[in-house]
Amino acid sequence: MRGISIRAVALALGIALASLASAWAQQQQENIPQENSDAVARKLASLLIERQTGAAVPADRFWAYEADFNLDGFSELYVYVADPACDGVKCGLFVFVLEGDSYREVLGDIPGARLTDPAKVGFGAFKRNGFLDFQLDQILASWTGDHYADSSTFPATSLDGVAFLAACQKSKSSEQPEEGEAEQVAGECQCQFNRFQAIGFSQASLDTYTASMGENFAYPNGEKEKAWLALLKDAEDVGTGCGVVSGKSQWQPAYFKHGDQPQQKLDFEAFLDACPAQDFILTNRKTGSPDRALGLCGCIARELPTQGVTQTGLDLLTQYYRNDISDADVEEQDADLLTFHDQASEACLSQFPAK
């Protein structure tokens, strides 16, 4: 299976990830949006790593970046803690995902995952259970539903694909095929069939999906509709993954309504200390827990510069979050700041993960 580098996916999906090699990064032109994103990621990661390992990690011993592993528009955190004598427990690679009320580390169940050389890490071409596969050197990790596990431990199936392959090729073939098109279509359909087996599709699911390519298929409704939509989503993900393998398509992140203003490089430390403790953040119906408040504040911090908020404005909002000043005080000093803040907040809440 063809792997995709983190850097390549970052460029393709618009994910703000920096180079894993600091020397290379120093040669690049200044990228203020990426630097702001990295600064927010480092602050959040410092808190989560301290909780994970039981001790604060010096700033010069770790890096952290945003990466949208499930393409829902809300970023996960990809972290590396350096240690020449790494034990694979309190150092190495970490991925933090906001699931339910808490951030959870999701690589720890894979033996040796933390010790993977970061230069040998990348995304796979396919999704499983909504998350992109994750290549860790020779290990391909897939999403179980709440963490990553070695894909070789997942059950596969052996299916009868005669009807599917025929229907698939018919649906993809044009009335006047060009030279080589038949072979290309056959390859795409075979890729999909192979993937259906790899992810454990049942024969009944494959037969249902095959029938949906026909003209007289009756789409399920009522209680069966939810199962049908889940099956269809899996099939669509398989199709996209095969398109990535062939180079015909790429994964796209969920749409996120960013601001469009030029950014200034900001210091987010004080804001990210104050924001999660603010009652109107912590008690929002979409948050309701300290970790969800932290995740929302991280998103707001990333979005504020896209609205044109400067360091002066961010410092003013920090005072506002600490209850040191009122709405009127903020508006007196910057009439537009709360509007920009609200636009950033609304954008983040629109993409915020469900509990």
Sequence and secondary structure as in RCSB ss.txt:
>XXXX:A:sequence
MRGISIRAVALALGIALASLASAWAQQQQENIPQENSDAVARKLASLLIERQTGAAVPADRFWAYEADFNLDGFS
ELYVYVADPACDGVKCGLFVFVLEGDSYREVLGDIPGARLTDPAKVGFGAFKRNGFLDFQLDQILASWTGDHYAD
SSTFPATSLDGVAFLAACQKSKSSEQPEEGEAEQVAGECQCQFNRFQAIGFSQASLDTYTASMGENFAYPNGEKE
KAWLALLKDAEDVGTGCGVVSGKSQWQPAYFKHGDQPQQKLDFEAFLDACPAQDFILTNRKTGSPDRALGLCGCI
ARELPTQGVTQTGLDLLTQYYRNDISDADVEEQDADLLTFHDQASEACLSQFPAK
>XXXX:A:secstr
   EEHHHHHHHHT     S HHHHHTS   HHHHHHHHHHHHHHHHHHHHHHSS   GGGEEEEEE TT SSS 
EEEEEE  TT  SSSSEEEEEEEETTEEEE STTSTTGGGS GGGEEEEEEEETTEEEEEETTEEEEE SSSEEE
GGGS       HHHHHHHHHHH  SS  TTHHHHHHHHHHHHHHHHHHTT  HHHHHHHHHHTSTT     THHH
HHHHHHHHHHHHHHHHHHHHHTS            S       HHHHHHGGG HHHHTSTT  SHHHHHHHHHHH
HHHGGGGT  HHHHHHHHHHHTTSS HHHHHHH TTHHHHHHHHHHHHHHH    
